[in-house]
């Protein structure tokens, strides 16, 4: 296999694993709640280095904000490290 084919396969597998984990977590949450209580939700859409954050309550939104800041920091550090090592 060539390098690009390996990366393509790895990317496909990672996306597939992510979808499976998402579906599994959704089923577990639905079974745990049993249709009772309030549901809190939040999400983030990352466009380049800019996160767009939304949520149903302040606590969930703040948690997602912290996680997205950590993710963006790791992303920028990885990009800088890659640039320094492989220029």
Secondary structure, DSSP 8 states (H G I E B T S, - for coil): --HHHHHHHHHHHHHHHHHHHHHHHHHHHHHHHTT-S----EEEEEETTEEEEEESSHHHHHHHHHHHHHHHHHHHHHHHHHHHH--
